[in-house]
Amino acid sequence: MAISHQSHESSHPLSTEDREQLPNSTYAFPRQRKEPLNDASHVRNAIARFDQVKGVSDEEREQAFHHIQTAAKKFGVEMTETNWKQLGRKPHTANAENRKST
């Protein structure tokens, strides 16, 4: 079953096969195919994990932030951030993997 950019609200994770079928334009970071934005749940996840994406430039973060803003509006997700820097550049979460890279 093909997944469209306008897929329905879902709270379950995408399978690898589903992710592979999404167009690049569905991702916050399309070049890396990271952080799908196909429903409200995934938009909220992209916001929460924004600072965990590694190997991207500030320009890519700026573009990703605009993709997230657009998807948030489309799926009714409230965002208080007005700039990608409010979401962070370096991981600030308690994830042990992130502590190794700081």
C-alpha positions, 0 to 999 in steps of 0.5 A: 500500500502506497503512503501519500504525503497526505496520509491519515492521522496515525499514532503507530510508527511507520514500518521500514517499507512505509518509510521507503515509500514516502517521497523525500518531500515528506521529511523534515530533512529530505536529503537524509530522509530523517523525521517524516512529517506525514501526520500530527504524531510524526510532526510532534516527534520531529519537533522533539527530536530536532536537536538529535539529527546529526550531520546536517548544516545550519541551512538544512536545519533552517529548511527542516524547521520550515518544513516542520512549521508547514506540516504543523499547520497542516496537521493542527500541531501547535508550535511556539518556536519561531526559529530553528535555534529555539529547537537546538543544534546540539543534543540536550536530551538525557539520551546516553548516546548524545552525551558521548558526542558532546 
